[in-house]
Amino acid sequence: VVKASPGTFPLGSILNLGKDDNAKVVGTRNGKKFIHAGTYEVNGAKIIITVKVEGEEQKHTLTITKISDTEMVTEHGGGGTIEFKKEK
């Protein structure tokens, strides 16, 4: 994550969407590292990520507004935008 609205994903977070529908979000919030693992599905331009956070299931819907080989810009279902750059 290279740019994000407050309340979405922390800057520097890494979103890994595997070929086997497994999702992982790794980042740091309030000085603490976190790893949220779960699954994802794609429905048109929407990526629906389901992860467990402190034992509670959370769903995040990201709507892709721009995508290329190196970047992706999404609107977060809870409000705001998130910009991702692909790691090399």
Order of alpha helices (4+ residues) and beta strands (2+ residues): beta-beta-beta-beta-beta-beta-beta-beta
